[in-house]
Amino acid sequence: MPQFVRFIHNLRPLKKDPDVVVTDLRFGTIPVKLYQPKSSICTPRPGIIYFHGGGTMMGSLKTHHGICCLLSKKSDSVVLAVGYRLLPKFKFPVPLRDCTVATIHFLKSLKAYGVDPARVVVCGDSVGGGVAAVICQQLVDHPELPRIRAQILICAFLQSIDFQLPSCQQNSEVPLLQWNTLFYCISCFLDFSPSWEDTIRKNAHLPASVWEKYRKWLGPENIPERFKKTGYRAVPPAPLNEDAYLETNIILDSKCSPLIAEDHIISRLPEACIVSCEYDAIRDHSLLYKKRLEDLGVPVTWCHLEDGFHGVLNTIDLGWLYFPSSMRIMNVLVHFIKGL
């Protein structure tokens, strides 16, 4: 099914913009697309490394071509889109490794692409936002690479631990990210049995000591009250299913759940632009990560769309399927990048 959906998506012809030069490249075996504004300038431009969403199951360089092209044009930046390998054939950590390798290659080649090493941004939507967060954490203070200037996280997937957060309860049946799709992607990506769905949804997959350890970051008390007014009731974790814990505890790896990285990592991260949408099952990931960053002194620019839903940015070049909130997101990104 995922391969068929990708096949259909990739049949759509790519729109050309006369103001942007698009080049298909390979960093080793990893396909990438480079977007460069056609106008010439004397000074280096900002560089944006973009990781597309799609649950590591759908999405591609083609589905996000319109986003990257418009982002390059409007922000006058060089955009590198990374075509990482996808499910069902390639599971964790292959997609993350592809993105990390491409990022390091780009950071070592900035001069060749006319990019200012002081203004490099990692950016992603959905699971791509989670990848951007992980790469920021992995490369923080890397002695041999230019420091990443900022991170842009759009409706980012940032934790695989708690599925009773308010947004998951409120929006579990809202397209384009329903609970069934969300869980399928997680179980397939992390390679554990989907038969644990009911156990994980009841939060019976982790021991009490783990819930207590991460409550300071994941507890619903960290989410503003206005996001809990309707459709939410606090659900305490069910008794532990030891077998489920043994099979699924990979979710406690910070490369799967960057929201739970240690304070000494989070506190050294670059400033962030975080976009969240009201009608999104993983909306609260953004709210919790925003609070973690701010609590540790990392500057955050936050944009919340009351009429937005998961994946709305992808409608930006879909003609009559376009939603105005997609352009509002784009304008926020552009304003943030130009202010760096």
GISULMO-V711163 format. One record per pair of residues at least 4 apart in sequence whose C-alpha atoms are under 8 Angstrom apart, sorted by the first residue. I is the first residue (numbers start at 0). J is the second residue. D is the distance in Angstrom with one decimal. If there is no record, write none. Layout:
BEGIN
I:J:D
I:J:D
END
This chain:
BEGIN
0:4:6.2
1:5:6.2
1:56:5.9
1:57:6.2
1:86:7.7
1:87:7.6
2:6:6.1
2:57:7.9
3:7:6.3
4:8:6.2
4:57:7.1
5:9:6.0
5:57:5.8
5:58:6.9
5:59:7.7
6:10:6.5
7:11:7.5
8:61:7.8
8:62:6.6
9:59:8.0
9:61:6.1
9:62:7.0
13:61:7.0
13:64:7.1
13:65:7.8
14:65:7.2
16:20:7.9
16:68:7.5
17:37:7.9
18:36:6.0
18:37:5.2
18:38:7.2
18:72:6.9
19:34:6.4
19:35:5.6
19:36:4.5
19:37:5.1
19:68:6.8
19:71:7.4
19:72:6.4
20:33:7.9
20:34:5.7
20:35:5.1
20:36:6.2
20:37:5.9
21:32:6.7
21:33:5.6
21:34:4.7
21:35:6.6
22:32:5.7
22:33:5.1
22:34:6.7
23:30:7.3
23:31:6.1
23:32:4.7
23:33:6.4
24:30:6.0
24:31:5.3
24:32:6.1
24:33:7.3
25:29:5.3
25:30:4.5
25:31:5.7
26:30:6.5
26:31:7.1
26:101:6.2
26:104:7.0
29:81:7.6
29:82:6.5
29:83:6.6
29:97:6.7
29:101:7.1
30:81:6.6
30:82:5.2
30:83:7.4
31:60:7.5
31:79:6.7
31:80:5.5
31:81:4.7
31:82:5.4
32:60:7.1
32:79:5.8
32:80:5.1
32:81:6.8
32:82:7.9
33:77:7.2
33:78:5.8
33:79:4.7
33:80:6.5
34:67:7.2
34:68:6.3
34:71:6.3
34:77:5.6
34:78:5.0
34:79:6.4
35:71:6.5
35:72:7.9
35:76:6.8
35:77:4.8
35:78:6.7
36:71:6.4
36:72:5.8
36:75:6.1
36:76:6.9
36:77:7.0
42:113:8.0
43:113:5.0
43:114:4.9
43:115:4.8
44:75:7.0
44:76:5.4
44:77:6.5
44:113:6.3
44:114:4.9
44:115:5.4
44:118:7.8
45:75:7.6
45:76:4.9
45:77:6.3
45:114:5.6
45:115:5.6
45:116:7.9
45:118:5.0
45:119:5.9
45:120:7.7
45:336:7.8
46:76:5.7
46:77:4.8
46:78:5.9
46:79:7.6
46:114:5.5
46:115:6.9
46:116:8.0
46:118:6.3
46:119:4.7
46:120:6.1
47:76:6.9
47:77:6.2
47:78:4.6
47:79:6.1
47:119:5.9
47:120:4.7
47:121:5.8
47:122:6.7
48:78:5.9
48:79:4.8
48:80:6.1
48:81:7.5
48:102:7.0
48:119:7.7
48:120:6.2
48:121:4.8
48:122:5.9
49:67:7.6
49:78:6.9
49:79:5.9
49:80:4.7
49:81:6.4
49:121:6.2
49:122:4.9
49:123:5.4
49:127:7.7
50:80:6.1
50:81:5.7
50:82:7.8
50:98:7.5
50:122:6.3
50:123:4.6
50:124:7.0
50:127:4.6
50:128:7.0
50:130:7.1
50:131:7.0
51:58:6.5
51:59:6.7
51:60:7.5
51:63:6.5
51:80:7.5
51:81:7.5
51:123:5.7
51:124:5.9
51:125:7.7
51:126:7.5
51:127:4.9
51:128:7.9
52:57:7.6
52:58:5.9
52:123:6.9
52:124:5.1
52:125:4.9
52:126:5.1
52:127:4.7
52:128:7.4
53:57:4.4
53:58:4.6
53:59:8.0
53:125:7.0
53:126:6.7
53:127:7.9
54:58:7.9
54:125:7.2
54:126:5.5
54:181:7.7
54:184:5.7
54:185:7.8
55:84:7.9
55:85:5.1
55:86:5.9
55:94:7.3
55:126:7.0
55:184:7.3
55:188:7.3
56:85:5.5
56:86:4.8
56:87:6.8
56:184:6.9
57:85:7.5
58:62:5.7
58:63:7.3
59:63:6.5
59:82:6.3
60:64:5.9
60:80:6.7
60:81:7.1
60:82:5.7
62:313:7.7
63:67:6.3
63:313:7.0
64:68:6.0
65:69:6.1
65:315:7.4
65:316:5.9
66:70:6.0
66:312:7.7
66:313:7.1
66:315:7.0
66:316:7.6
67:71:6.1
67:78:6.6
67:80:7.2
68:72:6.3
68:78:8.0
69:73:5.9
70:74:5.9
70:75:7.9
70:76:7.5
70:78:7.7
70:329:7.1
70:332:8.0
70:333:7.0
71:75:5.5
71:76:4.8
71:77:5.9
71:78:5.8
72:76:7.0
73:333:6.4
74:333:5.0
74:334:7.7
74:336:6.7
74:337:6.4
77:112:7.6
77:113:7.8
77:114:6.8
81:98:6.5
81:101:7.0
83:94:5.3
83:95:7.8
83:97:5.5
83:98:6.2
84:89:6.2
84:93:7.0
84:94:5.3
84:97:7.2
85:89:5.3
85:90:7.2
85:94:6.5
86:90:6.0
86:187:7.4
86:188:6.8
87:187:7.1
87:188:7.7
89:93:6.1
89:94:7.1
89:188:7.9
90:94:7.1
90:187:7.2
90:188:4.8
90:189:6.5
90:190:7.0
91:95:7.1
91:188:5.6
91:189:5.6
91:190:7.7
92:96:6.0
93:97:6.2
94:98:6.4
95:99:6.1
95:130:6.5
96:100:6.1
97:101:6.2
98:102:6.0
98:130:7.6
99:103:6.2
99:134:6.4
100:104:6.2
101:105:6.2
102:106:6.1
103:107:6.2
103:144:7.6
104:108:6.4
105:109:6.1
106:116:7.7
106:144:6.5
106:145:6.5
107:144:6.8
108:112:7.0
109:113:6.3
109:114:5.0
109:115:7.1
109:116:6.6
110:114:5.9
110:115:7.6
114:118:7.7
114:119:7.7
115:119:7.0
116:145:5.9
116:146:7.7
117:145:7.2
117:146:7.2
117:147:7.6
117:148:6.4
118:147:7.3
118:148:5.4
118:149:7.8
118:339:6.9
119:146:7.8
119:147:5.4
119:148:5.3
119:149:7.0
120:147:6.0
120:148:5.7
120:149:4.9
120:150:5.6
120:151:7.3
121:131:5.6
121:135:7.6
121:147:7.3
121:149:6.6
121:150:5.0
121:151:6.3
122:127:7.5
122:128:6.3
122:131:5.7
122:150:5.8
122:151:4.5
122:152:6.0
122:153:7.8
123:127:4.3
123:128:3.9
123:129:7.3
123:130:7.2
123:131:5.9
123:151:6.6
123:152:5.6
123:153:6.1
123:155:7.4
124:128:4.5
124:129:7.8
124:152:6.2
124:153:4.4
124:154:5.9
124:155:5.7
124:310:7.9
125:129:6.8
125:152:7.9
125:153:6.3
125:154:5.2
125:155:4.2
125:156:5.3
125:309:7.8
125:310:7.6
126:130:6.3
126:155:5.9
126:156:5.0
126:157:7.8
127:131:6.2
127:155:7.0
127:156:7.8
128:132:6.3
128:151:7.3
128:152:4.7
128:153:5.9
128:154:7.1
128:155:4.4
128:156:6.5
128:157:7.8
129:133:6.2
129:152:7.4
129:155:5.4
129:156:5.1
129:157:5.1
129:257:7.1
130:134:6.1
131:135:6.2
131:150:6.9
131:151:7.6
131:152:7.2
132:136:6.3
132:150:7.1
132:152:7.4
132:157:7.9
132:257:6.6
133:137:6.1
133:253:7.7
133:254:5.9
133:257:5.8
134:138:6.0
135:139:5.8
135:147:7.1
135:150:7.3
135:268:6.8
135:269:7.8
136:257:8.0
136:264:6.4
136:265:7.2
136:268:6.8
138:146:7.9
139:146:7.1
139:147:7.6
139:264:7.6
139:267:6.9
139:268:6.4
140:146:6.6
140:267:7.9
141:145:7.8
141:146:7.2
147:269:6.8
148:269:5.8
148:270:7.3
148:339:8.0
149:269:5.0
149:270:5.1
149:271:5.6
149:272:7.8
150:269:6.7
150:270:6.5
150:271:4.8
150:272:6.3
151:271:5.8
151:272:4.7
151:273:6.0
151:274:8.0
151:332:7.7
152:271:7.5
152:272:6.3
152:273:4.9
152:274:6.2
153:273:6.0
153:274:4.7
153:275:6.5
154:273:7.7
154:274:5.8
154:275:5.0
154:276:6.7
154:279:7.8
154:281:7.2
154:282:6.4
154:285:6.6
154:309:6.6
154:310:7.9
155:275:8.0
155:281:7.5
155:284:7.0
155:285:6.4
156:281:6.5
156:284:6.5
156:285:7.9
157:255:7.6
157:256:5.3
157:257:5.6
157:258:5.5
157:284:5.7
157:285:7.5
157:288:7.8
158:250:7.8
158:255:6.6
158:256:3.9
158:257:6.4
158:258:5.8
158:259:7.6
158:284:6.8
159:185:7.6
159:250:5.6
159:251:7.9
159:255:6.8
159:256:5.8
160:250:6.3
160:251:7.3
160:256:7.5
161:202:6.6
161:217:7.6
162:167:6.1
162:168:8.0
162:199:7.4
162:200:5.7
162:201:7.7
162:202:7.0
163:167:6.1
163:168:6.2
163:200:7.0
163:201:7.5
163:202:7.4
163:233:7.8
163:234:6.8
164:168:6.5
164:219:6.5
164:283:6.9
165:169:6.1
165:219:7.5
165:226:7.2
165:227:6.0
165:230:7.6
165:231:5.4
165:232:7.6
165:283:7.2
166:170:5.7
166:171:7.7
166:226:7.8
166:278:7.9
166:279:6.6
166:280:4.9
166:281:6.1
166:282:5.8
166:283:5.8
167:171:5.3
167:178:7.8
167:279:7.7
167:280:4.4
167:281:6.2
167:282:8.0
168:230:6.8
168:231:6.2
168:280:7.5
169:229:7.6
169:230:5.2
169:231:6.4
169:280:7.2
170:177:7.4
170:278:6.0
170:279:5.8
170:280:4.8
171:176:7.5
171:177:5.1
171:178:4.9
171:280:5.6
172:176:7.6
172:177:4.7
172:178:6.4
173:177:5.6
173:278:6.9
173:279:7.2
173:280:7.5
174:308:7.8
174:309:7.5
175:308:7.6
175:309:6.0
175:310:6.5
176:180:6.3
176:181:6.3
176:279:7.1
176:280:6.7
176:309:6.4
177:181:6.2
177:280:7.2
178:182:6.0
178:280:7.6
179:183:6.1
180:184:6.2
181:185:6.4
182:186:6.0
182:193:7.8
182:196:7.2
183:187:6.0
183:193:7.0
184:188:5.8
185:189:6.0
186:190:5.5
186:191:5.2
186:192:6.4
186:193:5.8
187:191:6.7
187:192:7.9
187:193:7.8
189:249:7.4
189:250:7.9
191:246:6.5
191:247:6.3
195:199:6.1
195:243:6.6
196:200:6.1
197:201:6.3
198:202:6.3
198:203:5.3
198:204:6.2
198:240:7.5
198:243:7.4
199:203:5.8
199:204:5.4
201:236:6.4
201:237:6.0
202:235:7.9
202:236:4.9
202:237:6.0
203:236:5.8
203:237:4.7
203:238:5.6
203:239:4.7
203:240:5.7
203:243:8.0
204:239:5.8
204:240:5.6
204:241:7.2
204:243:5.3
204:244:4.8
204:247:7.4
205:209:6.3
205:210:7.0
205:239:6.1
205:240:7.6
205:241:7.9
205:243:8.0
205:244:5.6
205:248:7.6
206:210:6.7
206:238:8.0
206:239:5.6
206:244:7.7
207:211:6.1
207:239:7.7
208:212:6.1
209:213:6.3
210:214:5.8
211:215:7.8
213:217:5.9
213:218:7.6
213:259:7.3
214:218:4.6
215:221:7.9
216:221:7.1
216:258:7.9
216:259:7.2
216:287:6.9
216:291:7.0
217:221:7.1
217:287:6.8
218:222:7.9
221:287:6.5
221:290:7.4
222:226:7.0
222:227:7.9
222:283:7.2
222:286:6.5
222:287:6.6
223:227:7.4
224:228:6.7
227:231:5.8
239:244:7.7
240:244:6.4
241:245:6.3
242:246:6.4
243:247:5.9
244:248:5.4
248:252:7.9
249:255:7.6
250:255:5.7
250:256:6.5
251:255:7.1
251:256:6.6
251:259:7.9
252:256:6.2
253:257:4.6
253:258:7.2
253:259:6.0
253:260:5.4
256:260:7.6
258:284:7.7
258:287:7.7
258:288:5.9
260:264:6.6
260:265:6.7
261:265:6.4
262:266:5.8
262:295:7.5
263:267:6.8
264:268:6.8
265:291:7.8
265:292:6.6
265:295:7.2
266:292:7.0
266:295:5.1
266:296:6.6
266:297:6.5
267:297:7.7
268:297:6.8
269:297:6.8
269:298:7.9
270:297:5.7
270:298:4.9
270:299:5.9
271:297:7.6
271:298:6.4
271:299:4.8
271:300:6.2
272:299:5.8
272:300:4.6
272:301:5.9
272:302:7.8
272:332:7.6
272:335:7.2
273:285:6.7
273:289:7.2
273:299:7.1
273:300:6.2
273:301:4.9
273:302:6.3
274:285:7.3
274:301:6.0
274:302:4.8
274:303:5.8
274:304:7.8
274:328:7.4
275:279:8.0
275:282:5.7
275:285:6.1
275:286:7.7
275:301:7.9
275:302:6.4
275:303:4.8
275:304:6.4
275:307:8.0
276:282:6.1
276:303:5.7
276:304:4.9
276:305:6.3
276:306:7.1
276:307:4.6
276:308:5.3
276:309:6.6
277:282:6.6
277:303:7.2
277:304:6.1
277:305:5.1
277:306:6.4
277:307:5.8
277:308:6.3
278:282:7.5
278:305:7.8
278:306:7.2
278:307:6.0
278:308:4.5
278:309:6.8
279:307:7.9
279:308:5.2
279:309:5.0
280:309:7.7
281:285:7.6
282:286:6.9
283:287:6.0
284:288:6.1
285:289:6.0
286:290:6.4
287:291:6.3
288:292:6.1
289:293:6.2
289:299:6.8
289:301:7.8
290:294:5.9
291:295:6.4
292:296:6.4
292:297:5.0
292:298:7.2
292:299:7.2
293:297:5.2
293:298:6.2
293:299:6.7
300:335:7.9
302:328:7.9
302:331:7.4
304:324:7.2
306:324:7.2
307:311:6.5
307:324:6.2
310:314:7.7
311:315:7.7
311:322:6.9
311:324:7.2
311:325:5.7
312:324:7.6
312:325:4.4
312:326:7.5
312:328:7.0
312:329:7.8
313:317:7.8
313:325:7.3
314:318:7.9
314:320:6.3
314:321:4.8
314:322:6.2
314:325:6.6
315:321:5.5
315:322:6.9
315:323:8.0
315:325:5.5
315:326:6.4
316:321:6.6
317:321:5.3
321:325:7.6
322:326:7.7
323:327:6.7
324:328:6.3
325:329:6.4
326:330:6.1
327:331:6.3
328:332:6.3
329:333:6.2
330:334:6.1
331:335:6.1
332:336:6.2
333:337:6.1
334:338:6.3
335:339:6.8
END
